[in-house]
């Protein structure tokens, strides 16, 4: 899978965007539409990528955050839709780009990309997303759910918000003073893809220089930025990033 990483690292349209602090609500594909897309003939290019073969062990919030992190380098993302709670839509997601050019580049570079230990299966979506429909003026509001379902959905969103704020407050203590080099722990020990995988993630933030992995310990790494402020920005956004179903990044400042 190094080839997929190689394409990403040399992609001419890499952009530096911070991860969002909140994620778009999913308004989306019906179960019927999702099942129809299981045929993998290559469809005509659209703004939206249909993503299959996702790990069902990853929580929805982490899944959206991680998809955003690896796809944002190809262009502006308007929406990411994923509903792992709905049985018929598990293992699937939709990534909506503002323009078709960005979606096409992402399709070419990310096909079979190893994501949470599984190769991504990508195609263009058959269905126009709500985000694009709102932009081109063709959006038609769907029938509103019953009051009971709407209330339950609101409660779930509120509970997710409380959990997210609690995790942000419970950020790990940093014993070392701020530094332009970050210390990364809890990497997959047996993986040969750690360096290109980390490069893909950390190069999305301004001032990125390089990733260094000690030859005698693949479970740790050092990520260097040009300034301490840029290193801090990356640390705050990627702390706790779910690299694989069993590996969550632990970030701190390296010792000076």
For each residue, the residues with C-beta under 8 A, 3 or more apart:
1: 4 5 112 113 114 119 193
2: 5 6 192 193 196
3: 6 7
4: 1 7 8 109 110 111 112 113 114
5: 1 2 8 9 113 193 196 197 199 200
6: 2 3 9 10 196
7: 3 4 10 11 108 109
8: 4 5 11 73 109 110 113 196 200
9: 5 6 196 199 200 203
10: 6 7
11: 7 8 14 73 74 105 109
12:
13: 73 74 75 102 105
14: 11 73 203 204
15: 72 73 74 75 204
16: 203 204 205 206 208
17: 72 76 204
18: 204 205 233 237
19: 65 68 69 72 204 237 238
20: 23 68
21:
22:
23: 20 61 64 65 68 80
24: 64 78 79 80 81 131
25:
26: 79 80 81 82 83
27: 81 130 142
28: 81 83 94 129 130
29: 33 34 81 89 94 125 127
30: 33 34
31: 34 35 86 88 89
32: 35 36
33: 29 30 36 37 126 127
34: 29 30 31 37 38 88 89 92
35: 31 32 38 88
36: 32 33 39 126
37: 33 34 50 52 123 125 126
38: 34 35 52
39: 36
40: 121 123
41:
42: 123 124
43: 46 123 124 125 126
44: 124
45: 100 103 104 107 124
46: 43 100 103 124 125 128
47: 78 96 97 98 99 100 103 128 129 132
48: 94 95 96 97 103 124 125 127 128 129 132
49: 71 94 95 97 103 106 107 122 123 124 125
50: 37 92 94 122 123 124 125 126
51: 54 67 92 93 94 95 120 121 122
52: 37 38 91 92 120 121 122 123
53: 91 118 119 120 121
54: 51 58 63 82 91 92 93 115 116 118 120
55: 58 91 115 116 117 118 245
56: 84 90 91
57: 116 245
58: 54 55 62 63 66 84 116 242 245
59: 62 63 84
60: 63 64 82 83 84 85
61: 23 64 65 160 164
62: 58 59 65 66 242
63: 54 58 59 60 66 67 82 84 93
64: 23 24 60 61 67 68 80 82 93
65: 19 23 61 62 68 69 241 242
66: 58 62 63 69 70 115 116 241 242
67: 51 63 64 70 71 80 82 93 95
68: 19 20 23 64 65 71 72 77 80
69: 19 65 66 72 201 204 238 241
70: 66 67 73 110 113 115 200 201
71: 49 67 68 74 77 80 95 106 110
72: 15 17 19 68 69 75 77 204
73: 8 11 13 14 15 70 200 203 204
74: 11 13 15 71 97 102 103 105 106 109
75: 13 15 72 97 98 99 101 102 103 105 106
76: 17 97 98 99 102
77: 68 71 72 80 95 96 97 98
78: 24 47 96 97 98 129 131 132 135
79: 24 26 94 95 96 129 130 131
80: 23 24 26 64 67 68 71 77 93 94 95 96
81: 24 26 27 28 29 93 94 96 129
82: 26 54 60 63 64 67 89 92 93 94
83: 26 28 60 86 89 90
84: 56 58 59 60 63 89 90 91
85: 60
86: 31 83 89 90
87: 90
88: 31 34 35
89: 29 31 34 82 83 84 86 92
90: 56 83 84 86 87
91: 52 53 54 55 56 84
92: 34 50 51 52 54 82 89
93: 51 54 63 64 67 80 81 82
94: 28 29 48 49 50 51 79 80 81 82 125 129
95: 48 49 51 67 71 77 79 80 103 106
96: 47 48 77 78 79 80 81 129 131 132
97: 47 48 49 74 75 76 77 78 100 102 103 106
98: 47 75 76 77 78 102 135
99: 47 75 76 102 103
100: 45 46 47 97 103 104
101: 75 104 105
102: 13 74 75 76 97 98 99 105 106
103: 45 46 47 48 49 74 75 95 97 99 100 106 107 124
104: 45 100 101 107 108
105: 11 13 74 75 101 102 108 109
106: 49 71 74 75 95 97 102 103 109 110 122
107: 45 49 103 104 110 111 122 123 124
108: 7 104 105 111
109: 4 7 8 11 74 105 106 113
110: 4 8 70 71 106 107 113 120 122
111: 4 107 108 120 121 122
112: 1 4 119 120 121
113: 1 4 5 8 70 109 110 119 120
114: 1 4 117 118 119 120 193 197
115: 54 55 66 70 118 119 120
116: 54 55 57 58 66 242 243 244 245
117: 55 114 244 245
118: 53 54 55 114 115
119: 1 53 112 113 114 115
120: 51 52 53 54 110 111 112 113 114 115
121: 40 51 52 53 111 112
122: 49 50 51 52 106 107 110 111
123: 37 40 42 43 49 50 52 107
124: 42 43 44 45 46 48 49 50 103 107
125: 29 37 43 46 48 49 50 94 128 129
126: 33 36 37 43 50
127: 29 33 48
128: 46 47 48 125 132 133 138
129: 28 47 48 78 79 81 94 96 125 132 133
130: 27 28 79 133 134 139
131: 24 78 79 96 134 135
132: 47 48 78 96 128 129 135 136
133: 128 129 130 136 137 138 139 140
134: 130 131 137 139
135: 78 98 131 132
136: 132 133
137: 133 134
138: 128 133
139: 130 133 134
140: 133
141: 144
142: 27
143:
144: 141 150
145: 149 150 153
146: 149 150
147: 150 151
148: 151 152
149: 145 146 152 153
150: 144 145 146 147 153 154
151: 147 148 154 155
152: 148 149 155 156
153: 145 149 150 156 157
154: 150 151 157 158
155: 151 152 158 159
156: 152 153 159 160
157: 153 154 160 161
158: 154 155 161 162
159: 155 156 162 163
160: 61 156 157 163 164
161: 157 158 164 165
162: 158 159 165 166
163: 159 160 166 167
164: 61 160 161 167 168
165: 161 162 168 169
166: 162 163 169 170
167: 163 164 170 171 240
168: 164 165 171
169: 165 166
170: 166 167
171: 167 168 239
172: 239 250 252
173:
174: 178 252 253
175: 252
176: 179 183 252 253 254 255 256
177: 253 256
178: 174 228 231 232 253
179: 176 182 228 231 253 254 255 256
180: 224 225 226 227 228 230 231
181: 222 223 224 225 231 253 254
182: 179 222 223 224 225 231 234 235 251 252 253 254
183: 176 220 221 222 251 252 253 254 255
184: 187 198 220 221 222 223 249 250 251
185: 219 220 249 250 251 252
186: 219 247 248 249 250
187: 184 191 194 198 213 218 219 220 221 243 247 249
188: 191 194 218 219 243 244 246 247
189: 218 219
190: 218
191: 187 188 194 197 218
192: 2 218
193: 1 2 5 114 196 197
194: 187 188 191 197 198 213 218 221
195: 198 199 211 213 221
196: 2 5 6 8 9 193 199 200
197: 5 114 191 193 194 200 201 243
198: 184 187 194 195 201 202 211 213 221 223
199: 5 9 195 196 202 203 211
200: 5 8 9 70 73 196 197 203 204
201: 69 70 197 198 204 238 241
202: 198 199 205 208 211 223 234 238
203: 9 14 16 73 199 200 208
204: 14 15 16 17 18 19 69 72 73 200 201 208
205: 16 18 202 208 225 230 233 234 237
206: 16 230 233
207: 225 226 227 230 231
208: 16 202 203 204 205 223 225 230 234
209: 224 225 226
210: 223 224
211: 195 198 199 202 221 222 223 224
212: 221 222 223 224
213: 187 194 195 198 217 218 220 221 222
214: 217 218 220 221
215:
216:
217: 213 214 220
218: 187 188 189 190 191 192 194 213 214
219: 185 186 187 188 189
220: 183 184 185 187 213 214 217
221: 183 184 187 194 195 198 211 212 213 214
222: 181 182 183 184 211 212 213 254
223: 181 182 184 198 202 208 210 211 212 231 234
224: 180 181 182 209 210 211 212 231
225: 180 181 182 205 207 208 209 228 230 231 234
226: 180 207 209 230
227: 180 207 230 231
228: 178 179 180 225 231 232
229: 232 233
230: 180 205 206 207 208 225 226 227 233 234
231: 178 179 180 181 182 207 223 224 225 227 228 234 235 253
232: 178 228 229 235 236
233: 18 205 206 229 230 236 237
234: 182 202 205 208 223 225 230 231 237 238
235: 182 231 232 238 239 251 252 253
236: 232 233 239
237: 18 19 205 233 234
238: 19 69 201 202 234 235 241 249 251
239: 171 172 235 236 249 250 251
240: 167 248 249 250
241: 65 66 69 201 238 248 249
242: 58 62 65 66 116 245 247 248 249
243: 116 187 188 197 247 248 249
244: 116 117 188 247
245: 55 57 58 116 117 242
246: 188
247: 186 187 188 242 243 244
248: 186 240 241 242 243
249: 184 185 186 187 238 239 240 241 242 243
250: 172 184 185 186 239 240
251: 182 183 184 185 235 238 239
252: 172 174 175 176 182 183 185 235
253: 174 176 177 178 179 181 182 183 231 235
254: 176 179 181 182 183 222
255: 176 179 183
256: 176 177 179
